[in-house]
Amino acid sequence: MDKVLLTEKEAYLAMQLFVENVWSMTNDEGLAMMLSSMIILEEGGTADPAYWEDWLDCINKVVAGRKAG
């Protein structure tokens, strides 16, 4: 598998697409609610601003783990 580098936004969109695919197979109401909060608005933020901040926190944890390990 080739190494692919993504921006924070591209990685977020990939994760969002993954969740959409799971939702389309399950029709899980919780995932539907999550997806509605994840939508990126025209001005660039997410429908629920906490989602973007949580996403950045997750990226920082993964990067910190990579540096430590």
PyMOL Python script that loads the backbone (N, CA, C, O; Angstrom):
from pymol import cmd

cmd.read_pdbstr("""\
ATOM      1  N   MET A   1       0.849  -1.179   0.000  1.00  0.00           N
ATOM      2  CA  MET A   1       0.000   0.000   0.000  1.00  0.00           C
ATOM      3  C   MET A   1       0.890   1.236   0.000  1.00  0.00           C
ATOM      4  O   MET A   1       1.822   1.347   0.797  1.00  0.00           O
ATOM      5  N   ASP A   2       0.592   2.154  -0.896  1.00  0.00           N
ATOM      6  CA  ASP A   2       1.360   3.389  -0.974  1.00  0.00           C
ATOM      7  C   ASP A   2       1.019   4.299   0.189  1.00  0.00           C
ATOM      8  O   ASP A   2      -0.112   4.327   0.673  1.00  0.00           O
ATOM      9  N   LYS A   3       2.023   5.040   0.624  1.00  0.00           N
ATOM     10  CA  LYS A   3       1.816   6.012   1.697  1.00  0.00           C
ATOM     11  C   LYS A   3       1.093   7.225   1.114  1.00  0.00           C
ATOM     12  O   LYS A   3       1.517   7.783   0.102  1.00  0.00           O
ATOM     13  N   VAL A   4       0.016   7.620   1.753  1.00  0.00           N
ATOM     14  CA  VAL A   4      -0.777   8.765   1.308  1.00  0.00           C
ATOM     15  C   VAL A   4      -0.797   9.790   2.428  1.00  0.00           C
ATOM     16  O   VAL A   4      -1.122   9.467   3.571  1.00  0.00           O
ATOM     17  N   LEU A   5      -0.451  11.014   2.098  1.00  0.00           N
ATOM     18  CA  LEU A   5      -0.507  12.097   3.080  1.00  0.00           C
ATOM     19  C   LEU A   5      -1.745  12.935   2.804  1.00  0.00           C
ATOM     20  O   LEU A   5      -2.001  13.336   1.668  1.00  0.00           O
ATOM     21  N   LEU A   6      -2.501  13.192   3.849  1.00  0.00           N
ATOM     22  CA  LEU A   6      -3.724  13.981   3.738  1.00  0.00           C
ATOM     23  C   LEU A   6      -3.636  15.200   4.639  1.00  0.00           C
ATOM     24  O   LEU A   6      -2.979  15.172   5.680  1.00  0.00           O
ATOM     25  N   THR A   7      -4.303  16.263   4.232  1.00  0.00           N
ATOM     26  CA  THR A   7      -4.445  17.399   5.133  1.00  0.00           C
ATOM     27  C   THR A   7      -5.430  17.007   6.228  1.00  0.00           C
ATOM     28  O   THR A   7      -6.099  15.978   6.132  1.00  0.00           O
ATOM     29  N   GLU A   8      -5.514  17.828   7.260  1.00  0.00           N
ATOM     30  CA  GLU A   8      -6.486  17.569   8.326  1.00  0.00           C
ATOM     31  C   GLU A   8      -7.900  17.505   7.755  1.00  0.00           C
ATOM     32  O   GLU A   8      -8.691  16.641   8.133  1.00  0.00           O
ATOM     33  N   LYS A   9      -8.211  18.423   6.842  1.00  0.00           N
ATOM     34  CA  LYS A   9      -9.558  18.462   6.266  1.00  0.00           C
ATOM     35  C   LYS A   9      -9.805  17.243   5.377  1.00  0.00           C
ATOM     36  O   LYS A   9     -10.887  16.659   5.427  1.00  0.00           O
ATOM     37  N   GLU A  10      -8.821  16.849   4.565  1.00  0.00           N
ATOM     38  CA  GLU A  10      -8.991  15.674   3.715  1.00  0.00           C
ATOM     39  C   GLU A  10      -9.188  14.410   4.548  1.00  0.00           C
ATOM     40  O   GLU A  10     -10.021  13.566   4.217  1.00  0.00           O
ATOM     41  N   ALA A  11      -8.425  14.285   5.625  1.00  0.00           N
ATOM     42  CA  ALA A  11      -8.575  13.126   6.511  1.00  0.00           C
ATOM     43  C   ALA A  11      -9.962  13.132   7.150  1.00  0.00           C
ATOM     44  O   ALA A  11     -10.590  12.082   7.284  1.00  0.00           O
ATOM     45  N   TYR A  12     -10.437  14.305   7.541  1.00  0.00           N
ATOM     46  CA  TYR A  12     -11.775  14.437   8.118  1.00  0.00           C
ATOM     47  C   TYR A  12     -12.831  13.995   7.106  1.00  0.00           C
ATOM     48  O   TYR A  12     -13.755  13.256   7.444  1.00  0.00           O
ATOM     49  N   LEU A  13     -12.683  14.457   5.853  1.00  0.00           N
ATOM     50  CA  LEU A  13     -13.646  14.090   4.815  1.00  0.00           C
ATOM     51  C   LEU A  13     -13.616  12.587   4.537  1.00  0.00           C
ATOM     52  O   LEU A  13     -14.658  11.985   4.277  1.00  0.00           O
ATOM     53  N   ALA A  14     -12.434  11.980   4.589  1.00  0.00           N
ATOM     54  CA  ALA A  14     -12.329  10.529   4.407  1.00  0.00           C
ATOM     55  C   ALA A  14     -13.042   9.796   5.539  1.00  0.00           C
ATOM     56  O   ALA A  14     -13.758   8.823   5.304  1.00  0.00           O
ATOM     57  N   MET A  15     -12.841  10.270   6.767  1.00  0.00           N
ATOM     58  CA  MET A  15     -13.506   9.659   7.918  1.00  0.00           C
ATOM     59  C   MET A  15     -15.023   9.839   7.807  1.00  0.00           C
ATOM     60  O   MET A  15     -15.788   8.926   8.119  1.00  0.00           O
ATOM     61  N   GLN A  16     -15.449  11.018   7.362  1.00  0.00           N
ATOM     62  CA  GLN A  16     -16.877  11.284   7.189  1.00  0.00           C
ATOM     63  C   GLN A  16     -17.470  10.338   6.142  1.00  0.00           C
ATOM     64  O   GLN A  16     -18.564   9.809   6.335  1.00  0.00           O
ATOM     65  N   LEU A  17     -16.764  10.129   5.051  1.00  0.00           N
ATOM     66  CA  LEU A  17     -17.224   9.207   4.015  1.00  0.00           C
ATOM     67  C   LEU A  17     -17.321   7.783   4.558  1.00  0.00           C
ATOM     68  O   LEU A  17     -18.265   7.059   4.241  1.00  0.00           O
ATOM     69  N   PHE A  18     -16.352   7.383   5.372  1.00  0.00           N
ATOM     70  CA  PHE A  18     -16.387   6.063   5.994  1.00  0.00           C
ATOM     71  C   PHE A  18     -17.642   5.910   6.857  1.00  0.00           C
ATOM     72  O   PHE A  18     -18.339   4.899   6.777  1.00  0.00           O
ATOM     73  N   VAL A  19     -17.922   6.919   7.680  1.00  0.00           N
ATOM     74  CA  VAL A  19     -19.105   6.867   8.549  1.00  0.00           C
ATOM     75  C   VAL A  19     -20.381   6.839   7.698  1.00  0.00           C
ATOM     76  O   VAL A  19     -21.325   6.119   8.022  1.00  0.00           O
ATOM     77  N   GLU A  20     -20.411   7.623   6.608  1.00  0.00           N
ATOM     78  CA  GLU A  20     -21.570   7.602   5.708  1.00  0.00           C
ATOM     79  C   GLU A  20     -21.775   6.208   5.119  1.00  0.00           C
ATOM     80  O   GLU A  20     -22.908   5.741   5.011  1.00  0.00           O
ATOM     81  N   ASN A  21     -20.686   5.542   4.738  1.00  0.00           N
ATOM     82  CA  ASN A  21     -20.789   4.192   4.181  1.00  0.00           C
ATOM     83  C   ASN A  21     -21.341   3.212   5.207  1.00  0.00           C
ATOM     84  O   ASN A  21     -22.184   2.378   4.878  1.00  0.00           O
ATOM     85  N   VAL A  22     -20.874   3.307   6.444  1.00  0.00           N
ATOM     86  CA  VAL A  22     -21.391   2.432   7.501  1.00  0.00           C
ATOM     87  C   VAL A  22     -22.867   2.732   7.732  1.00  0.00           C
ATOM     88  O   VAL A  22     -23.673   1.812   7.878  1.00  0.00           O
ATOM     89  N   TRP A  23     -23.225   4.017   7.767  1.00  0.00           N
ATOM     90  CA  TRP A  23     -24.624   4.393   7.962  1.00  0.00           C
ATOM     91  C   TRP A  23     -25.507   3.833   6.840  1.00  0.00           C
ATOM     92  O   TRP A  23     -26.611   3.353   7.096  1.00  0.00           O
ATOM     93  N   SER A  24     -25.012   3.898   5.589  1.00  0.00           N
ATOM     94  CA  SER A  24     -25.829   3.416   4.468  1.00  0.00           C
ATOM     95  C   SER A  24     -26.089   1.915   4.561  1.00  0.00           C
ATOM     96  O   SER A  24     -27.081   1.421   4.024  1.00  0.00           O
ATOM     97  N   MET A  25     -25.203   1.191   5.239  1.00  0.00           N
ATOM     98  CA  MET A  25     -25.402  -0.250   5.413  1.00  0.00           C
ATOM     99  C   MET A  25     -26.269  -0.576   6.626  1.00  0.00           C
ATOM    100  O   MET A  25     -26.908  -1.627   6.671  1.00  0.00           O
ATOM    101  N   THR A  26     -26.292   0.332   7.618  1.00  0.00           N
ATOM    102  CA  THR A  26     -26.964   0.020   8.880  1.00  0.00           C
ATOM    103  C   THR A  26     -28.209   0.853   9.153  1.00  0.00           C
ATOM    104  O   THR A  26     -29.090   0.425   9.898  1.00  0.00           O
ATOM    105  N   ASN A  27     -28.287   2.048   8.551  1.00  0.00           N
ATOM    106  CA  ASN A  27     -29.361   3.008   8.838  1.00  0.00           C
ATOM    107  C   ASN A  27     -29.456   3.320  10.328  1.00  0.00           C
ATOM    108  O   ASN A  27     -30.542   3.565  10.853  1.00  0.00           O
ATOM    109  N   ASP A  28     -28.320   3.308  10.996  1.00  0.00           N
ATOM    110  CA  ASP A  28     -28.267   3.587  12.430  1.00  0.00           C
ATOM    111  C   ASP A  28     -28.587   5.057  12.688  1.00  0.00           C
ATOM    112  O   ASP A  28     -27.941   5.946  12.133  1.00  0.00           O
ATOM    113  N   GLU A  29     -29.581   5.305  13.529  1.00  0.00           N
ATOM    114  CA  GLU A  29     -30.020   6.676  13.812  1.00  0.00           C
ATOM    115  C   GLU A  29     -28.927   7.498  14.493  1.00  0.00           C
ATOM    116  O   GLU A  29     -28.797   8.695  14.237  1.00  0.00           O
ATOM    117  N   GLY A  30     -28.148   6.862  15.352  1.00  0.00           N
ATOM    118  CA  GLY A  30     -27.054   7.562  16.019  1.00  0.00           C
ATOM    119  C   GLY A  30     -26.015   8.053  15.028  1.00  0.00           C
ATOM    120  O   GLY A  30     -25.495   9.161  15.165  1.00  0.00           O
ATOM    121  N   LEU A  31     -25.711   7.231  14.027  1.00  0.00           N
ATOM    122  CA  LEU A  31     -24.761   7.654  12.994  1.00  0.00           C
ATOM    123  C   LEU A  31     -25.344   8.784  12.156  1.00  0.00           C
ATOM    124  O   LEU A  31     -24.623   9.702  11.765  1.00  0.00           O
ATOM    125  N   ALA A  32     -26.643   8.725  11.878  1.00  0.00           N
ATOM    126  CA  ALA A  32     -27.292   9.797  11.115  1.00  0.00           C
ATOM    127  C   ALA A  32     -27.179  11.122  11.859  1.00  0.00           C
ATOM    128  O   ALA A  32     -26.905  12.157  11.251  1.00  0.00           O
ATOM    129  N   MET A  33     -27.388  11.092  13.171  1.00  0.00           N
ATOM    130  CA  MET A  33     -27.270  12.311  13.977  1.00  0.00           C
ATOM    131  C   MET A  33     -25.826  12.804  13.977  1.00  0.00           C
ATOM    132  O   MET A  33     -25.570  14.004  13.874  1.00  0.00           O
ATOM    133  N   MET A  34     -24.893  11.873  14.092  1.00  0.00           N
ATOM    134  CA  MET A  34     -23.478  12.229  14.074  1.00  0.00           C
ATOM    135  C   MET A  34     -23.112  12.885  12.739  1.00  0.00           C
ATOM    136  O   MET A  34     -22.433  13.911  12.712  1.00  0.00           O
ATOM    137  N   LEU A  35     -23.562  12.292  11.646  1.00  0.00           N
ATOM    138  CA  LEU A  35     -23.256  12.837  10.323  1.00  0.00           C
ATOM    139  C   LEU A  35     -23.818  14.242  10.142  1.00  0.00           C
ATOM    140  O   LEU A  35     -23.176  15.087   9.519  1.00  0.00           O
ATOM    141  N   SER A  36     -25.000  14.498  10.676  1.00  0.00           N
ATOM    142  CA  SER A  36     -25.574  15.839  10.535  1.00  0.00           C
ATOM    143  C   SER A  36     -24.751  16.872  11.289  1.00  0.00           C
ATOM    144  O   SER A  36     -24.700  18.034  10.885  1.00  0.00           O
ATOM    145  N   SER A  37     -24.115  16.472  12.366  1.00  0.00           N
ATOM    146  CA  SER A  37     -23.257  17.385  13.126  1.00  0.00           C
ATOM    147  C   SER A  37     -21.893  17.555  12.480  1.00  0.00           C
ATOM    148  O   SER A  37     -21.208  18.550  12.720  1.00  0.00           O
ATOM    149  N   MET A  38     -21.492  16.584  11.658  1.00  0.00           N
ATOM    150  CA  MET A  38     -20.174  16.591  11.032  1.00  0.00           C
ATOM    151  C   MET A  38     -20.107  17.424   9.760  1.00  0.00           C
ATOM    152  O   MET A  38     -19.014  17.728   9.280  1.00  0.00           O
ATOM    153  N   ILE A  39     -21.248  17.795   9.211  1.00  0.00           N
ATOM    154  CA  ILE A  39     -21.269  18.509   7.933  1.00  0.00           C
ATOM    155  C   ILE A  39     -20.374  19.741   8.004  1.00  0.00           C
ATOM    156  O   ILE A  39     -20.410  20.500   8.972  1.00  0.00           O
ATOM    157  N   ILE A  40     -19.566  19.924   6.954  1.00  0.00           N
ATOM    158  CA  ILE A  40     -18.733  21.122   6.864  1.00  0.00           C
ATOM    159  C   ILE A  40     -19.552  22.201   6.170  1.00  0.00           C
ATOM    160  O   ILE A  40     -20.037  22.013   5.055  1.00  0.00           O
ATOM    161  N   LEU A  41     -19.696  23.326   6.844  1.00  0.00           N
ATOM    162  CA  LEU A  41     -20.492  24.437   6.341  1.00  0.00           C
ATOM    163  C   LEU A  41     -19.690  25.265   5.341  1.00  0.00           C
ATOM    164  O   LEU A  41     -18.470  25.129   5.254  1.00  0.00           O
ATOM    165  N   GLU A  42     -20.378  26.124   4.588  1.00  0.00           N
ATOM    166  CA  GLU A  42     -19.724  26.955   3.576  1.00  0.00           C
ATOM    167  C   GLU A  42     -18.593  27.794   4.148  1.00  0.00           C
ATOM    168  O   GLU A  42     -17.575  27.996   3.486  1.00  0.00           O
ATOM    169  N   GLU A  43     -18.759  28.283   5.369  1.00  0.00           N
ATOM    170  CA  GLU A  43     -17.715  29.122   5.971  1.00  0.00           C
ATOM    171  C   GLU A  43     -16.534  28.296   6.480  1.00  0.00           C
ATOM    172  O   GLU A  43     -15.543  28.854   6.952  1.00  0.00           O
ATOM    173  N   GLY A  44     -16.636  26.969   6.384  1.00  0.00           N
ATOM    174  CA  GLY A  44     -15.502  26.118   6.706  1.00  0.00           C
ATOM    175  C   GLY A  44     -15.592  25.342   7.996  1.00  0.00           C
ATOM    176  O   GLY A  44     -14.886  24.347   8.157  1.00  0.00           O
ATOM    177  N   GLY A  45     -16.436  25.760   8.926  1.00  0.00           N
ATOM    178  CA  GLY A  45     -16.575  25.040  10.189  1.00  0.00           C
ATOM    179  C   GLY A  45     -17.560  23.888  10.056  1.00  0.00           C
ATOM    180  O   GLY A  45     -18.229  23.740   9.033  1.00  0.00           O
ATOM    181  N   THR A  46     -17.639  23.082  11.096  1.00  0.00           N
ATOM    182  CA  THR A  46     -18.605  21.986  11.102  1.00  0.00           C
ATOM    183  C   THR A  46     -19.912  22.458  11.731  1.00  0.00           C
ATOM    184  O   THR A  46     -19.935  23.427  12.490  1.00  0.00           O
ATOM    185  N   ALA A  47     -20.996  21.762  11.405  1.00  0.00           N
ATOM    186  CA  ALA A  47     -22.311  22.124  11.943  1.00  0.00           C
ATOM    187  C   ALA A  47     -22.261  22.195  13.464  1.00  0.00           C
ATOM    188  O   ALA A  47     -22.841  23.101  14.063  1.00  0.00           O
ATOM    189  N   ASP A  48     -21.582  21.258  14.085  1.00  0.00           N
ATOM    190  CA  ASP A  48     -21.306  21.315  15.525  1.00  0.00           C
ATOM    191  C   ASP A  48     -19.819  21.621  15.667  1.00  0.00           C
ATOM    192  O   ASP A  48     -18.987  20.746  15.429  1.00  0.00           O
ATOM    193  N   PRO A  49     -19.471  22.853  16.052  1.00  0.00           N
ATOM    194  CA  PRO A  49     -18.061  23.253  16.113  1.00  0.00           C
ATOM    195  C   PRO A  49     -17.184  22.337  16.964  1.00  0.00           C
ATOM    196  O   PRO A  49     -15.980  22.239  16.726  1.00  0.00           O
ATOM    197  N   ALA A  50     -17.762  21.679  17.933  1.00  0.00           N
ATOM    198  CA  ALA A  50     -16.975  20.788  18.790  1.00  0.00           C
ATOM    199  C   ALA A  50     -16.415  19.611  17.993  1.00  0.00           C
ATOM    200  O   ALA A  50     -15.363  19.077  18.343  1.00  0.00           O
ATOM    201  N   TYR A  51     -17.104  19.202  16.926  1.00  0.00           N
ATOM    202  CA  TYR A  51     -16.624  18.066  16.139  1.00  0.00           C
ATOM    203  C   TYR A  51     -15.248  18.354  15.536  1.00  0.00           C
ATOM    204  O   TYR A  51     -14.368  17.494  15.567  1.00  0.00           O
ATOM    205  N   TRP A  52     -15.060  19.542  14.995  1.00  0.00           N
ATOM    206  CA  TRP A  52     -13.766  19.881  14.392  1.00  0.00           C
ATOM    207  C   TRP A  52     -12.678  19.931  15.460  1.00  0.00           C
ATOM    208  O   TRP A  52     -11.577  19.424  15.248  1.00  0.00           O
ATOM    209  N   GLU A  53     -12.976  20.532  16.590  1.00  0.00           N
ATOM    210  CA  GLU A  53     -11.997  20.596  17.682  1.00  0.00           C
ATOM    211  C   GLU A  53     -11.658  19.197  18.191  1.00  0.00           C
ATOM    212  O   GLU A  53     -10.494  18.905  18.463  1.00  0.00           O
ATOM    213  N   ASP A  54     -12.650  18.341  18.320  1.00  0.00           N
ATOM    214  CA  ASP A  54     -12.412  16.957  18.741  1.00  0.00           C
ATOM    215  C   ASP A  54     -11.553  16.227  17.709  1.00  0.00           C
ATOM    216  O   ASP A  54     -10.679  15.436  18.063  1.00  0.00           O
ATOM    217  N   TRP A  55     -11.811  16.502  16.429  1.00  0.00           N
ATOM    218  CA  TRP A  55     -11.028  15.889  15.357  1.00  0.00           C
ATOM    219  C   TRP A  55      -9.559  16.301  15.469  1.00  0.00           C
ATOM    220  O   TRP A  55      -8.666  15.459  15.373  1.00  0.00           O
ATOM    221  N   LEU A  56      -9.315  17.586  15.669  1.00  0.00           N
ATOM    222  CA  LEU A  56      -7.938  18.068  15.809  1.00  0.00           C
ATOM    223  C   LEU A  56      -7.266  17.457  17.033  1.00  0.00           C
ATOM    224  O   LEU A  56      -6.079  17.132  16.986  1.00  0.00           O
ATOM    225  N   ASP A  57      -7.999  17.298  18.118  1.00  0.00           N
ATOM    226  CA  ASP A  57      -7.453  16.636  19.317  1.00  0.00           C
ATOM    227  C   ASP A  57      -7.034  15.205  18.996  1.00  0.00           C
ATOM    228  O   ASP A  57      -5.982  14.746  19.439  1.00  0.00           O
ATOM    229  N   CYS A  58      -7.856  14.507  18.229  1.00  0.00           N
ATOM    230  CA  CYS A  58      -7.530  13.126  17.849  1.00  0.00           C
ATOM    231  C   CYS A  58      -6.276  13.083  16.978  1.00  0.00           C
ATOM    232  O   CYS A  58      -5.420  12.219  17.167  1.00  0.00           O
ATOM    233  N   ILE A  59      -6.166  14.001  16.037  1.00  0.00           N
ATOM    234  CA  ILE A  59      -4.968  14.061  15.195  1.00  0.00           C
ATOM    235  C   ILE A  59      -3.735  14.277  16.063  1.00  0.00           C
ATOM    236  O   ILE A  59      -2.721  13.604  15.884  1.00  0.00           O
ATOM    237  N   ASN A  60      -3.820  15.209  16.997  1.00  0.00           N
ATOM    238  CA  ASN A  60      -2.679  15.494  17.873  1.00  0.00           C
ATOM    239  C   ASN A  60      -2.285  14.278  18.703  1.00  0.00           C
ATOM    240  O   ASN A  60      -1.096  14.039  18.916  1.00  0.00           O
ATOM    241  N   LYS A  61      -3.255  13.510  19.172  1.00  0.00           N
ATOM    242  CA  LYS A  61      -2.956  12.304  19.953  1.00  0.00           C
ATOM    243  C   LYS A  61      -2.264  11.251  19.096  1.00  0.00           C
ATOM    244  O   LYS A  61      -1.322  10.600  19.547  1.00  0.00           O
ATOM    245  N   VAL A  62      -2.727  11.085  17.870  1.00  0.00           N
ATOM    246  CA  VAL A  62      -2.106  10.105  16.973  1.00  0.00           C
ATOM    247  C   VAL A  62      -0.674  10.521  16.649  1.00  0.00           C
ATOM    248  O   VAL A  62       0.238   9.694  16.678  1.00  0.00           O
ATOM    249  N   VAL A  63      -0.477  11.796  16.341  1.00  0.00           N
ATOM    250  CA  VAL A  63       0.868  12.287  16.024  1.00  0.00           C
ATOM    251  C   VAL A  63       1.783  12.152  17.235  1.00  0.00           C
ATOM    252  O   VAL A  63       2.940  11.753  17.093  1.00  0.00           O
ATOM    253  N   ALA A  64       1.283  12.477  18.416  1.00  0.00           N
ATOM    254  CA  ALA A  64       2.090  12.343  19.635  1.00  0.00           C
ATOM    255  C   ALA A  64       2.470  10.884  19.869  1.00  0.00           C
ATOM    256  O   ALA A  64       3.595  10.596  20.277  1.00  0.00           O
ATOM    257  N   GLY A  65       1.553   9.971  19.616  1.00  0.00           N
ATOM    258  CA  GLY A  65       1.838   8.550  19.768  1.00  0.00           C
ATOM    259  C   GLY A  65       2.871   8.069  18.768  1.00  0.00           C
ATOM    260  O   GLY A  65       3.699   7.213  19.079  1.00  0.00           O
ATOM    261  N   ARG A  66       2.821   8.619  17.574  1.00  0.00           N
ATOM    262  CA  ARG A  66       3.789   8.261  16.536  1.00  0.00           C
ATOM    263  C   ARG A  66       5.185   8.720  16.935  1.00  0.00           C
ATOM    264  O   ARG A  66       6.165   8.004  16.728  1.00  0.00           O
ATOM    265  N   LYS A  67       5.270   9.912  17.504  1.00  0.00           N
ATOM    266  CA  LYS A  67       6.567  10.452  17.934  1.00  0.00           C
ATOM    267  C   LYS A  67       7.121   9.679  19.122  1.00  0.00           C
ATOM    268  O   LYS A  67       8.333   9.502  19.246  1.00  0.00           O
ATOM    269  N   ALA A  68       6.226   9.219  19.998  1.00  0.00           N
ATOM    270  CA  ALA A  68       6.663   8.503  21.206  1.00  0.00           C
ATOM    271  C   ALA A  68       7.074   7.072  20.892  1.00  0.00           C
ATOM    272  O   ALA A  68       7.935   6.502  21.562  1.00  0.00           O
ATOM    273  N   GLY A  69       6.456   6.499  19.873  1.00  0.00           N
ATOM    274  CA  GLY A  69       6.684   5.087  19.604  1.00  0.00           C
ATOM    275  C   GLY A  69       7.634   4.861  18.508  1.00  0.00           C
ATOM    276  O   GLY A  69       7.923   3.714  18.169  1.00  0.00           O
TER     277      GLY A  69
END
""", "prot")
cmd.dss("prot")
cmd.show_as("cartoon", "prot")
cmd.util.cbc("prot")
cmd.orient("prot")
